[in-house]
Amino acid sequence: MNNFPPKHQLSTVVADPASVDAAIGSRFSARAFLDKPVDKAVLMEVLELAGRAPSGTNTQPWKVYVLQGAKRDELVSKVCAAHDAMAANPALAAEYAEEYDYYPEKWVSPYIDRRRECGFGLYKVLEIGKGDKARMHAQHQRNFKLFDAPVGLMFTIDKVMGRGSLLDYGMFLQTLMIAARSRGLHTCPQAAWNNFSKIILPLVGAGENEMMVCGMSLGYADTSAVVNSFQTTRVSAADFTHFVG
Protein backbone atom coordinates (compact mmCIF):
# COMPACT_ATOMS: atom_id res chain seq x y z
CA MET A 1 0.00 0.00 0.00
CA ASN A 2 1.19 3.52 -0.75
CA ASN A 3 2.12 5.81 2.11
CA PHE A 4 -0.46 8.57 2.63
CA PRO A 5 -0.04 11.46 3.10
CA PRO A 6 3.24 12.36 1.40
CA LYS A 7 5.98 13.25 3.87
CA HIS A 8 6.27 16.80 2.63
CA GLN A 9 2.82 18.07 1.74
CA LEU A 10 3.97 21.64 1.13
CA SER A 11 6.67 20.63 -1.33
CA THR A 12 4.73 17.92 -3.16
CA VAL A 13 4.32 18.81 -6.84
CA VAL A 14 1.29 17.63 -8.80
CA ALA A 15 3.24 16.73 -11.92
CA ASP A 16 0.24 15.65 -14.00
CA PRO A 17 -2.71 17.99 -13.35
CA ALA A 18 -4.44 16.66 -16.47
CA SER A 19 -4.87 13.28 -14.79
CA VAL A 20 -6.35 14.91 -11.71
CA ASP A 21 -8.75 16.85 -13.92
CA ALA A 22 -9.65 13.67 -15.81
CA ALA A 23 -10.44 11.79 -12.60
CA ILE A 24 -12.74 14.61 -11.48
CA GLY A 25 -14.32 15.21 -14.87
CA SER A 26 -15.00 11.53 -15.61
CA ARG A 27 -16.72 10.83 -12.31
CA PHE A 28 -20.41 10.11 -12.78
CA SER A 29 -23.10 8.01 -11.16
CA ALA A 30 -22.62 4.63 -12.84
CA ARG A 31 -25.79 2.55 -12.89
CA ALA A 32 -24.44 -0.72 -14.32
CA PHE A 33 -21.35 -2.59 -13.20
CA LEU A 34 -19.40 -5.62 -14.32
CA ASP A 35 -19.24 -8.83 -12.31
CA LYS A 36 -15.57 -8.20 -11.63
CA PRO A 37 -14.19 -8.26 -8.08
CA VAL A 38 -12.32 -5.33 -6.58
CA ASP A 39 -9.10 -6.20 -4.79
CA LYS A 40 -9.14 -5.41 -1.06
CA ALA A 41 -5.75 -3.69 -1.33
CA VAL A 42 -7.17 -1.30 -3.92
CA LEU A 43 -10.18 -0.61 -1.71
CA MET A 44 -7.91 0.21 1.20
CA GLU A 45 -5.83 2.59 -0.94
CA VAL A 46 -9.00 4.42 -1.96
CA LEU A 47 -10.22 4.62 1.64
CA GLU A 48 -6.82 5.78 2.90
CA LEU A 49 -6.87 8.63 0.41
CA ALA A 50 -10.47 9.46 1.27
CA GLY A 51 -9.39 9.77 4.88
CA ARG A 52 -7.25 12.76 3.86
CA ALA A 53 -10.44 14.78 3.32
CA PRO A 54 -10.72 17.90 5.49
CA SER A 55 -13.04 18.08 8.49
CA GLY A 56 -13.75 20.73 11.08
CA THR A 57 -11.05 20.58 13.80
CA ASN A 58 -10.00 17.26 12.28
CA THR A 59 -13.00 15.42 13.74
CA GLN A 60 -13.05 12.89 10.84
CA PRO A 61 -16.71 11.95 11.43
CA TRP A 62 -16.93 9.16 8.87
CA LYS A 63 -17.40 5.45 9.40
CA VAL A 64 -17.52 3.01 6.49
CA TYR A 65 -18.96 -0.50 6.19
CA VAL A 66 -17.76 -2.48 3.16
CA LEU A 67 -20.04 -5.26 1.94
CA GLN A 68 -18.93 -7.96 -0.49
CA GLY A 69 -19.89 -11.55 -1.20
CA ALA A 70 -22.57 -13.20 0.93
CA LYS A 71 -23.12 -10.20 3.21
CA ARG A 72 -23.60 -7.94 0.20
CA ASP A 73 -26.14 -10.38 -1.23
CA GLU A 74 -27.98 -10.59 2.10
CA LEU A 75 -28.30 -6.81 2.21
CA VAL A 76 -29.60 -6.69 -1.36
CA SER A 77 -32.16 -9.44 -0.69
CA LYS A 78 -33.55 -7.90 2.49
CA VAL A 79 -33.83 -4.34 1.20
CA CYS A 80 -35.32 -5.41 -2.14
CA ALA A 81 -37.95 -7.41 -0.25
CA ALA A 82 -38.82 -4.36 1.85
CA HIS A 83 -38.95 -2.18 -1.26
CA ASP A 84 -41.36 -4.61 -2.94
CA ALA A 85 -43.50 -4.73 0.19
CA MET A 86 -43.74 -0.92 0.21
CA ALA A 87 -44.85 -0.92 -3.42
CA ALA A 88 -47.62 -3.39 -2.57
CA ASN A 89 -48.60 -1.50 0.58
CA PRO A 90 -47.57 2.19 0.54
CA ALA A 91 -48.58 2.53 4.20
CA LEU A 92 -45.40 0.64 5.08
CA ALA A 93 -43.37 3.69 4.01
CA ALA A 94 -43.91 5.11 7.50
CA GLU A 95 -41.77 2.27 8.87
CA TYR A 96 -38.84 3.23 6.66
CA ALA A 97 -38.24 6.92 7.28
CA GLU A 98 -34.82 8.45 6.68
CA GLU A 99 -33.13 9.92 9.73
CA TYR A 100 -32.39 13.31 8.20
CA ASP A 101 -33.89 15.32 5.36
CA TYR A 102 -31.71 14.79 2.33
CA TYR A 103 -34.10 16.67 0.04
CA PRO A 104 -36.19 19.78 0.78
CA GLU A 105 -39.79 19.48 1.98
CA LYS A 106 -40.86 21.94 -0.71
CA TRP A 107 -39.17 22.04 -4.10
CA VAL A 108 -38.57 25.36 -5.88
CA SER A 109 -36.80 26.43 -9.06
CA PRO A 110 -34.12 25.97 -10.23
CA TYR A 111 -33.67 22.79 -8.15
CA ILE A 112 -36.92 21.10 -9.10
CA ASP A 113 -36.17 21.83 -12.77
CA ARG A 114 -32.76 20.16 -12.55
CA ARG A 115 -34.25 17.20 -10.68
CA ARG A 116 -36.88 16.71 -13.37
CA GLU A 117 -34.33 17.04 -16.16
CA CYS A 118 -32.24 14.33 -14.51
CA GLY A 119 -35.17 11.95 -13.98
CA PHE A 120 -36.74 12.46 -17.39
CA GLY A 121 -33.36 12.16 -19.09
CA LEU A 122 -32.57 8.87 -17.38
CA TYR A 123 -35.96 7.37 -18.21
CA LYS A 124 -35.64 8.52 -21.82
CA VAL A 125 -32.34 6.66 -22.20
CA LEU A 126 -33.94 3.57 -20.64
CA GLU A 127 -37.12 3.99 -22.73
CA ILE A 128 -39.33 3.99 -19.65
CA GLY A 129 -42.60 5.71 -20.50
CA LYS A 130 -44.46 8.13 -18.27
CA GLY A 131 -46.81 6.21 -16.00
CA ASP A 132 -45.04 2.86 -16.44
CA LYS A 133 -45.03 2.19 -12.71
CA ALA A 134 -43.75 -1.38 -12.98
CA ARG A 135 -40.62 -0.41 -14.88
CA MET A 136 -40.12 2.68 -12.70
CA HIS A 137 -40.24 0.48 -9.61
CA ALA A 138 -37.80 -2.01 -11.17
CA GLN A 139 -35.38 0.76 -12.11
CA HIS A 140 -35.57 2.31 -8.66
CA GLN A 141 -34.88 -1.11 -7.17
CA ARG A 142 -31.66 -1.26 -9.17
CA ASN A 143 -30.34 1.04 -6.43
CA PHE A 144 -30.92 -1.71 -3.90
CA LYS A 145 -29.19 -4.25 -6.12
CA LEU A 146 -26.16 -1.95 -6.09
CA PHE A 147 -26.53 -1.79 -9.87
CA ASP A 148 -24.79 -5.21 -9.82
CA ALA A 149 -21.60 -3.70 -8.36
CA PRO A 150 -19.54 -6.21 -6.35
CA VAL A 151 -18.91 -3.71 -3.55
CA GLY A 152 -21.46 -1.89 -1.45
CA LEU A 153 -20.36 0.87 0.91
CA MET A 154 -22.57 2.07 3.74
CA PHE A 155 -21.60 5.32 5.48
CA THR A 156 -22.64 6.29 8.98
CA ILE A 157 -22.04 9.15 11.37
CA ASP A 158 -22.33 9.47 15.12
CA LYS A 159 -25.68 11.07 15.95
CA VAL A 160 -23.97 13.45 18.37
CA MET A 161 -22.30 15.30 15.49
CA GLY A 162 -23.73 18.55 14.11
CA ARG A 163 -24.87 19.46 10.60
CA GLY A 164 -21.41 20.78 9.76
CA SER A 165 -20.10 17.24 9.92
CA LEU A 166 -22.32 16.35 6.96
CA LEU A 167 -20.39 18.98 5.00
CA ASP A 168 -17.18 17.25 6.06
CA TYR A 169 -18.70 13.93 5.02
CA GLY A 170 -19.44 15.25 1.54
CA MET A 171 -15.78 16.11 1.07
CA PHE A 172 -14.83 12.63 2.25
CA LEU A 173 -17.21 11.00 -0.23
CA GLN A 174 -15.99 13.10 -3.15
CA THR A 175 -12.36 12.33 -2.30
CA LEU A 176 -13.21 8.62 -2.21
CA MET A 177 -14.92 8.77 -5.60
CA ILE A 178 -12.03 10.63 -7.24
CA ALA A 179 -9.51 8.20 -5.74
CA ALA A 180 -11.62 5.36 -7.14
CA ARG A 181 -11.58 6.93 -10.61
CA SER A 182 -7.80 7.17 -10.53
CA ARG A 183 -7.75 3.38 -10.20
CA GLY A 184 -10.16 2.67 -13.04
CA LEU A 185 -13.17 2.25 -10.77
CA HIS A 186 -16.56 3.92 -10.89
CA THR A 187 -19.08 4.69 -8.19
CA CYS A 188 -22.68 5.69 -7.58
CA PRO A 189 -23.43 7.58 -4.36
CA GLN A 190 -26.96 6.71 -3.22
CA ALA A 191 -29.21 8.48 -0.74
CA ALA A 192 -31.90 5.90 -1.60
CA TRP A 193 -30.50 3.53 1.02
CA ASN A 194 -31.25 5.97 3.85
CA ASN A 195 -34.89 4.93 4.08
CA PHE A 196 -33.84 1.39 4.98
CA SER A 197 -31.43 2.17 7.80
CA LYS A 198 -33.44 -0.02 10.21
CA ILE A 199 -32.45 -2.99 8.03
CA ILE A 200 -28.94 -1.88 7.12
CA LEU A 201 -27.52 -0.77 10.46
CA PRO A 202 -28.16 -4.02 12.38
CA LEU A 203 -26.95 -6.06 9.40
CA VAL A 204 -23.57 -4.27 9.27
CA GLY A 205 -23.20 -4.24 13.05
CA ALA A 206 -23.54 -0.47 13.54
CA GLY A 207 -24.07 0.90 17.02
CA GLU A 208 -27.22 2.58 18.29
CA ASN A 209 -25.41 5.92 18.20
CA GLU A 210 -24.89 5.72 14.42
CA MET A 211 -27.00 7.29 11.68
CA MET A 212 -27.01 6.47 7.98
CA VAL A 213 -25.49 9.14 5.75
CA CYS A 214 -25.80 7.31 2.41
CA GLY A 215 -24.74 4.22 0.52
CA MET A 216 -22.54 3.76 -2.52
CA SER A 217 -22.03 1.22 -5.29
CA LEU A 218 -18.41 0.69 -6.33
CA GLY A 219 -16.82 -1.43 -9.03
CA TYR A 220 -15.88 -1.51 -12.69
CA ALA A 221 -18.50 0.19 -14.87
CA ASP A 222 -20.15 -1.76 -17.67
CA THR A 223 -19.25 0.40 -20.67
CA SER A 224 -21.71 -1.49 -22.90
CA ALA A 225 -24.76 -0.68 -20.74
CA VAL A 226 -26.98 1.98 -22.30
CA VAL A 227 -27.78 3.44 -18.90
CA ASN A 228 -24.14 4.46 -18.51
CA SER A 229 -24.42 6.62 -21.61
CA PHE A 230 -26.69 8.98 -19.67
CA GLN A 231 -24.97 12.22 -18.70
CA THR A 232 -26.31 14.96 -16.48
CA THR A 233 -25.67 18.59 -17.34
CA ARG A 234 -23.85 21.15 -15.21
CA VAL A 235 -24.26 24.88 -15.03
CA SER A 236 -21.09 26.82 -15.79
CA ALA A 237 -18.95 28.35 -13.06
CA ALA A 238 -19.95 31.76 -14.40
CA ASP A 239 -23.57 31.00 -13.46
CA PHE A 240 -22.91 30.23 -9.79
CA THR A 241 -19.88 32.44 -9.09
CA HIS A 242 -19.96 36.06 -7.95
CA PHE A 243 -16.76 38.08 -7.73
CA VAL A 244 -17.16 40.67 -5.01
CA GLY A 245 -14.91 43.75 -5.01
C-alpha positions in Angstrom: 0.0 0.0 0.0 1.2 3.5 -0.7 2.1 5.8 2.1 -0.5 8.6 2.6 0.0 11.5 3.1 3.2 12.4 1.4 6.0 13.2 3.9 6.3 16.8 2.6 2.8 18.1 1.7 4.0 21.6 1.1 6.7 20.6 -1.3 4.7 17.9 -3.2 4.3 18.8 -6.8 1.3 17.6 -8.8 3.2 16.7 -11.9 0.2 15.6 -14.0 -2.7 18.0 -13.4 -4.4 16.7 -16.5 -4.9 13.3 -14.8 -6.4 14.9 -11.7 -8.7 16.9 -13.9 -9.7 13.7 -15.8 -10.4 11.8 -12.6 -12.7 14.6 -11.5 -14.3 15.2 -14.9 -15.0 11.5 -15.6 -16.7 10.8 -12.3 -20.4 10.1 -12.8 -23.1 8.0 -11.2 -22.6 4.6 -12.8 -25.8 2.5 -12.9 -24.4 -0.7 -14.3 -21.3 -2.6 -13.2 -19.4 -5.6 -14.3 -19.2 -8.8 -12.3 -15.6 -8.2 -11.6 -14.2 -8.3 -8.1 -12.3 -5.3 -6.6 -9.1 -6.2 -4.8 -9.1 -5.4 -1.1 -5.7 -3.7 -1.3 -7.2 -1.3 -3.9 -10.2 -0.6 -1.7 -7.9 0.2 1.2 -5.8 2.6 -0.9 -9.0 4.4 -2.0 -10.2 4.6 1.6 -6.8 5.8 2.9 -6.9 8.6 0.4 -10.5 9.5 1.3 -9.4 9.8 4.9 -7.3 12.8 3.9 -10.4 14.8 3.3 -10.7 17.9 5.5 -13.0 18.1 8.5 -13.7 20.7 11.1 -11.1 20.6 13.8 -10.0 17.3 12.3 -13.0 15.4 13.7 -13.1 12.9 10.8 -16.7 11.9 11.4 -16.9 9.2 8.9 -17.4 5.5 9.4 -17.5 3.0 6.5 -19.0 -0.5 6.2 -17.8 -2.5 3.2 -20.0 -5.3 1.9 -18.9 -8.0 -0.5 -19.9 -11.5 -1.2 -22.6 -13.2 0.9 -23.1 -10.2 3.2 -23.6 -7.9 0.2 -26.1 -10.4 -1.2 -28.0 -10.6 2.1 -28.3 -6.8 2.2 -29.6 -6.7 -1.4 -32.2 -9.4 -0.7 -33.5 -7.9 2.5 -33.8 -4.3 1.2 -35.3 -5.4 -2.1 -38.0 -7.4 -0.3 -38.8 -4.4 1.9 -39.0 -2.2 -1.3 -41.4 -4.6 -2.9 -43.5 -4.7 0.2 -43.7 -0.9 0.2 -44.9 -0.9 -3.4 -47.6 -3.4 -2.6 -48.6 -1.5 0.6 -47.6 2.2 0.5 -48.6 2.5 4.2 -45.4 0.6 5.1 -43.4 3.7 4.0 -43.9 5.1 7.5 -41.8 2.3 8.9 -38.8 3.2 6.7 -38.2 6.9 7.3 -34.8 8.4 6.7 -33.1 9.9 9.7 -32.4 13.3 8.2 -33.9 15.3 5.4 -31.7 14.8 2.3 -34.1 16.7 0.0 -36.2 19.8 0.8 -39.8 19.5 2.0 -40.9 21.9 -0.7 -39.2 22.0 -4.1 -38.6 25.4 -5.9 -36.8 26.4 -9.1 -34.1 26.0 -10.2 -33.7 22.8 -8.1 -36.9 21.1 -9.1 -36.2 21.8 -12.8 -32.8 20.2 -12.5 -34.3 17.2 -10.7 -36.9 16.7 -13.4 -34.3 17.0 -16.2 -32.2 14.3 -14.5 -35.2 11.9 -14.0 -36.7 12.5 -17.4 -33.4 12.2 -19.1 -32.6 8.9 -17.4 -36.0 7.4 -18.2 -35.6 8.5 -21.8 -32.3 6.7 -22.2 -33.9 3.6 -20.6 -37.1 4.0 -22.7 -39.3 4.0 -19.7 -42.6 5.7 -20.5 -44.5 8.1 -18.3 -46.8 6.2 -16.0 -45.0 2.9 -16.4 -45.0 2.2 -12.7 -43.8 -1.4 -13.0 -40.6 -0.4 -14.9 -40.1 2.7 -12.7 -40.2 0.5 -9.6 -37.8 -2.0 -11.2 -35.4 0.8 -12.1 -35.6 2.3 -8.7 -34.9 -1.1 -7.2 -31.7 -1.3 -9.2 -30.3 1.0 -6.4 -30.9 -1.7 -3.9 -29.2 -4.3 -6.1 -26.2 -2.0 -6.1 -26.5 -1.8 -9.9 -24.8 -5.2 -9.8 -21.6 -3.7 -8.4 -19.5 -6.2 -6.4 -18.9 -3.7 -3.5 -21.5 -1.9 -1.4 -20.4 0.9 0.9 -22.6 2.1 3.7 -21.6 5.3 5.5 -22.6 6.3 9.0 -22.0 9.1 11.4 -22.3 9.5 15.1 -25.7 11.1 16.0 -24.0 13.4 18.4 -22.3 15.3 15.5 -23.7 18.6 14.1 -24.9 19.5 10.6 -21.4 20.8 9.8 -20.1 17.2 9.9 -22.3 16.4 7.0 -20.4 19.0 5.0 -17.2 17.2 6.1 -18.7 13.9 5.0 -19.4 15.2 1.5 -15.8 16.1 1.1 -14.8 12.6 2.2 -17.2 11.0 -0.2 -16.0 13.1 -3.1 -12.4 12.3 -2.3 -13.2 8.6 -2.2 -14.9 8.8 -5.6 -12.0 10.6 -7.2 -9.5 8.2 -5.7 -11.6 5.4 -7.1 -11.6 6.9 -10.6 -7.8 7.2 -10.5 -7.8 3.4 -10.2 -10.2 2.7 -13.0 -13.2 2.2 -10.8 -16.6 3.9 -10.9 -19.1 4.7 -8.2 -22.7 5.7 -7.6 -23.4 7.6 -4.4 -27.0 6.7 -3.2 -29.2 8.5 -0.7 -31.9 5.9 -1.6 -30.5 3.5 1.0 -31.2 6.0 3.9 -34.9 4.9 4.1 -33.8 1.4 5.0 -31.4 2.2 7.8 -33.4 0.0 10.2 -32.5 -3.0 8.0 -28.9 -1.9 7.1 -27.5 -0.8 10.5 -28.2 -4.0 12.4 -26.9 -6.1 9.4 -23.6 -4.3 9.3 -23.2 -4.2 13.0 -23.5 -0.5 13.5 -24.1 0.9 17.0 -27.2 2.6 18.3 -25.4 5.9 18.2 -24.9 5.7 14.4 -27.0 7.3 11.7 -27.0 6.5 8.0 -25.5 9.1 5.7 -25.8 7.3 2.4 -24.7 4.2 0.5 -22.5 3.8 -2.5 -22.0 1.2 -5.3 -18.4 0.7 -6.3 -16.8 -1.4 -9.0 -15.9 -1.5 -12.7 -18.5 0.2 -14.9 -20.2 -1.8 -17.7 -19.2 0.4 -20.7 -21.7 -1.5 -22.9 -24.8 -0.7 -20.7 -27.0 2.0 -22.3 -27.8 3.4 -18.9 -24.1 4.5 -18.5 -24.4 6.6 -21.6 -26.7 9.0 -19.7 -25.0 12.2 -18.7 -26.3 15.0 -16.5 -25.7 18.6 -17.3 -23.9 21.1 -15.2 -24.3 24.9 -15.0 -21.1 26.8 -15.8 -19.0 28.3 -13.1 -20.0 31.8 -14.4 -23.6 31.0 -13.5 -22.9 30.2 -9.8 -19.9 32.4 -9.1 -20.0 36.1 -8.0 -16.8 38.1 -7.7 -17.2 40.7 -5.0 -14.9 43.7 -5.0 
